[in-house]
Amino acid sequence: RGYRIVFSAPSCLLAVREEYPELLGTPASKEVAENCLYIFELLAELKGRGELNLKFKPVDLNIAYHIPCHLRALGEDRTLEILREIPGLRIAVVTDKCCGMAGTFGMKKQYFELSMKAGRPLFEALENSGAELVATSCGTCRIQIEQATGMKTVHPIEILRSALI
């Protein structure tokens, strides 16, 4: 029908865009997949067309930005392009590190310690970043990061929201 579907969770977008068309193999699943995008893809698209209001209020905050694996798997991440438009926001980008959660793997009692060990390089990088909070779009990464570091974590869209209120 010409609608676009906007996702805030990269894992859900990856499933609908990449996995469902392969699993279902239907023209409809391919059409749906072609019309799905990540929320910051949409915002960057609007910015590129001059249709995004970039009059953000300053946000005096140090954040660490963690790029989740599902977002890396989707290709280009446009989150920083938008967040860097917010005056006063300081961003430490923590790349190429995994939180160790791996979906629900880290939530299982028998794998918890292994999951935490796998995430240790990320946790240390975040703790040493000087950030007041962590922004990541993956819900399970947020759970793992908070329980391992005690740092508050939010979805990046929440940072953008704070610049609009």
C-alpha positions in Angstrom: 0.0 0.0 0.0 3.0 2.3 0.0 3.5 2.5 3.7 6.9 2.5 5.3 7.6 0.7 8.5 9.9 2.3 11.0 11.8 0.2 13.6 13.5 1.4 16.8 15.0 -2.1 17.5 17.7 -3.2 15.0 17.2 -6.9 15.7 13.5 -6.7 14.7 14.3 -4.7 11.6 17.0 -7.2 10.7 14.5 -10.1 11.0 11.9 -8.4 8.9 14.3 -7.0 6.3 16.7 -9.9 5.9 15.4 -13.1 7.4 11.7 -13.1 6.8 11.9 -12.7 3.0 14.4 -15.6 2.9 12.3 -17.8 5.2 8.9 -17.0 3.7 10.1 -16.6 0.1 6.9 -14.7 -0.8 6.6 -11.5 -2.9 4.7 -9.9 -0.1 7.6 -10.5 2.4 10.1 -9.0 0.0 7.9 -6.0 -0.6 7.5 -5.4 3.2 11.2 -5.8 3.7 12.0 -3.2 1.0 9.8 -0.7 2.9 11.3 -1.1 6.4 13.9 1.2 7.9 15.6 2.1 11.2 14.3 5.2 12.9 17.6 7.1 12.4 17.7 6.1 8.7 14.4 7.9 8.4 15.6 10.9 10.3 18.8 11.1 8.2 16.6 10.9 5.1 14.5 13.8 6.3 17.6 15.7 7.2 19.0 15.1 3.7 15.8 16.5 2.2 15.8 19.5 4.5 12.6 18.3 6.2 14.1 17.6 9.7 13.9 20.4 12.2 17.4 20.7 13.5 16.7 23.4 16.0 17.6 21.3 19.0 18.0 22.7 22.5 21.5 22.1 24.0 21.9 18.9 26.0 24.9 19.1 28.3 25.8 15.5 28.6 28.6 13.0 28.1 27.3 9.8 26.5 28.9 6.6 25.3 27.4 5.2 22.1 27.4 1.5 21.7 26.6 0.2 18.2 24.8 -3.1 18.6 25.7 -6.1 16.3 22.3 -6.2 14.6 22.7 -2.6 13.6 26.2 -3.2 12.3 24.8 -6.2 10.3 22.3 -3.9 8.7 25.1 -1.8 7.3 25.3 2.0 7.6 24.3 3.4 11.0 23.0 7.0 10.8 22.4 7.5 14.5 25.5 9.6 15.1 24.7 11.8 12.1 21.6 12.9 13.9 22.9 12.9 17.5 25.9 15.1 16.5 23.4 17.8 15.6 22.5 18.3 19.2 24.5 21.2 20.8 26.4 20.4 23.9 26.2 16.6 23.5 29.6 14.9 23.8 29.7 11.4 22.4 32.3 8.7 23.0 31.8 6.0 20.4 32.6 2.5 21.6 33.0 0.2 18.5 33.6 -3.4 17.7 32.8 -4.7 21.2 30.0 -7.1 22.1 28.0 -7.1 25.3 28.0 -10.9 25.3 24.2 -11.2 25.7 23.7 -12.8 22.2 19.9 -12.6 22.2 18.7 -14.6 25.2 22.0 -16.6 25.6 23.2 -14.4 28.5 19.8 -14.6 30.2 20.2 -18.3 30.8 21.6 -19.2 34.1 24.1 -21.7 32.7 25.6 -19.1 30.3 25.4 -16.0 32.5 29.1 -15.9 33.6 30.3 -16.7 30.1 28.1 -13.9 28.7 29.6 -11.4 31.2 33.1 -12.5 30.4 32.5 -12.0 26.7 31.2 -8.5 27.4 34.0 -7.5 29.7 36.0 -5.5 27.0 32.9 -3.5 26.2 32.0 -2.9 29.9 35.6 -1.7 30.6 35.5 0.6 27.6 32.2 2.1 28.7 33.4 2.5 32.3 36.6 4.2 31.1 34.7 6.5 28.6 33.9 9.2 31.1 30.2 8.9 30.0 27.3 9.8 32.3 25.1 7.3 30.5 25.2 4.8 27.6 23.0 5.0 24.5 22.4 1.9 22.4 19.3 0.8 20.4 19.4 -2.8 21.5 17.2 -3.7 24.4 19.2 -6.7 25.5 22.5 -4.8 25.2 21.0 -2.2 27.6 20.0 -4.9 30.1 23.5 -6.5 30.0 25.4 -3.2 30.2 23.3 -1.9 33.1 23.7 -5.1 35.1 27.5 -5.3 34.4 28.4 -1.7 34.9 25.6 -0.1 36.8 25.6 2.7 34.2 22.2 4.0 33.1 21.4 3.1 29.5 18.9 4.5 27.1 17.8 4.2 23.5 19.5 7.0 21.4 16.0 8.3 20.5 15.6 9.3 24.1 18.7 11.5 23.8 17.1 13.1 20.7 13.8 13.5 22.6 15.6 15.4 25.4 16.8 17.9 22.8 13.3 18.5 21.7 11.5 19.1 25.0 
